[in-house]
Amino acid sequence: MNPSLPFFVLATLSVFSALMVVLSRKPVHSVLYLIFCFFTIGGHYLLLNAQFLFAVHIIVYAGAIMVLFLFTLMFINMNKELEPHKSNLLKGAATIAAGCLLLVLVAITKGAETLPAISKSSDIGTVSNLGKALYGQYLLPFELISILLLTAMVGAVMLGKKDVE
Amino acid sequence: MNSILQVIPLNYYVALAAILFSIGVMGVMFRRNAIIVFMCIELMLNAVNMLLTAFSTYHGDASGQVMVFFIMAVAAAEVAVGLAILVMIYNNIRTVDINELNKLKW
């Protein structure tokens, strides 16, 4: 079997599901396609030997963030196609602008030399390695993240209350 | 599993991340439902995360993956606050159509 086959299968699936997020009519379908897209990106993490990030990605994105999206969609009952779509002119302009962005992004990396892969330390994505980095060199940002999450939680609760005086 | 580093050049990951990011940008400009605009922003964050992971793995440096971990935490906080704001907007004006939210537009 061609060893590069998993990458291309996963890449095709990611691009397809990402396009369907944008193009599908019903918001719930968009959410489901986005969950699928996140799983394919998780597959890319596995291919890149980043097991810790794979686990965190599945737990945080597919497990928490997408459930939050689905819950909000059902909370405000958005399953009907009630948004009038933008005019075709604006849609075409959006597509052309995104295509131009893609062109620029690809063009600036076109002539760059490829970084040769350093294969000697392929276990940097393991839990023990990243744990040592998180609790050693990056201890301060790691603790500050907890303050950020606490602030976000308090803010979300305060915004969600019915009457804030 | 190590063979992926040998058979896939880093450029392919750069191209894939660029494509996913552009799709996210297109979605932000394309749709009028604010929740889907949010989802497209998540898509862009994920493209960047994947690129950071690819660079980190190819370079053999764990710092990139630590940054991805932090980006995920920030994204979670952003989504929680953003969706709370959207629910509040919906409670007040009964729509999340971004074309209706034009009070701050000159």
Interface residues (C-beta under 8 A of the other chain):
Chain A: P3 S4 P6 F7 A11 S14 V15 A18 L19 V21 V22 P27 S30 V31 L34 C37 F38 I41 H44 Y45 L47 L48 N49 A50 F52 L53 V56 H57 V60 Y61 A64 I65 L68 F69 T72 L73 F75 I76 M78 E83 P84 H85 K86 L90 K91 A93 A94 T95 A97 A98 G99 L101 L102 L105 V106 T109 A112 T114 L115 A117 I118 S119 K120 S121 S122 I124 G125 N129 L130 A133 L134 Q137 Y138 P141 F142 I145 L148 L149 T151 A152 M153 G155 A156 V157 L159 G160
Chain B: M1 N2 S3 I4 L5 Q6 V7 I8 P9 L10 N11 Y12 Y13 V14 A15 L16 A18 I19 L20 F21 S22 I23 G24 V25 M26 G27 M29 F30 R31 R32 N33 I35 I36 F38 M39 C40 E42 L43 N46 N49 M50 T53 A54 F55 S56 T57 Y58 H59 G60 D61 A62 S63 Q65 V66 V68 F69 F70 M72 A73 V74 A75 A76 A77 E78 V79 A80 V81 L83 A84 I85 L86 V87 M88 Y90 V96 D97
